Amino acid sequence: MCMFFKKISKFRGKPFSLKDAKNIGIPRSYIRKWLEEDKIEKVSHGFYKINIDEYDKETPLIDAVSIVGKPSVICLLSALEFYNITDQIPKKTWIMVPATKKCSNKRLRLYRTRNPMWDIGIDKHNNYAITSIERTLVECLLFKKILGLPVVMQAIKEALRMKQTTLSDIIKMANKMSVYHRIEGAIEALI
């Protein structure tokens, strides 16, 4: 194994850019060579990742945050899938970003917002952040027209059945976000 590949192994598990590789002294020619040898893969324009055998449900989430950059948070359908409370499999990774953020990656579904409330109901993991289960359910109720009301109601019922949250915790989160008045009817239907 060449000394350059040992240097790049510090990026194991998360994408890196050509600039990142250049900063640690790896020539661009090695990136092309490793792509041909399938030692690395292209994640997006200008972003690469070391091919590893371990692939879990966090891998696309880490990739999405690396591509979009920070601030960004995994949300809505991708968060429902992460918490195992939906049978829907999203074709794209749903990610919340500021309203001015742009990204043309076909594997991402951007949820742009002017008021992201970065400090309410967000769980931080090692290489990414994701909305908490309560915030995810509240936002799903807010965007039930996009996701589909049956999908949202089934996810809430599943979360309650699995005792991952309670209805009072969902209501508290809606009040913290100041959106309870918008989802009150759906909450009353659950009671």
PEGIMO-V6099 format. One line per field, one symbol per residue. ss: DSSP state (2 for helix, 1 for strand, 0 for the rest). psi: psi as a letter, one per 40 degrees, with the letter a starting at -180 (. if undefined). burial: b if it has 9 or more other ideal C-beta (glycine too) atoms within 8 Angstrom, else e. Layout:
BEGIN
ss: ???
psi: ???
burial: ???
END
This chain:
BEGIN
ss: 00222222222000011222222000022222222200011111001111000000002222222222000111022222220000000000111111000000000111111000000001110000111022222222220222202222222222222000002222222222000222222222220
psi: hidddddeeeeheiiiiddddddefhidddddddddefdiihdihehiihhidhhaeeddddddddddiihihhabddddddefeiehhhdihhhhiidehiheheeihhghidgegeehfhhhadeiiiiiddddddddddfddddhdddddddddddddefdiiddddddddddefedddeddddddd.
burial: eeebbebbeebeebbbbbebbbebebeeebbeebbeeeebeebbeebbbbeeeeeeeebbbbbbbbbbeeebbbbbbbbbbbbebbeeebeebbbbbbeebebebebbbbbbbeebeeebbbeeeeebbbbbbbbbbbbbbbbbeebeeebbbbbbbbbbeeeebebebbbbbbeebebbeebeebbeebe
END
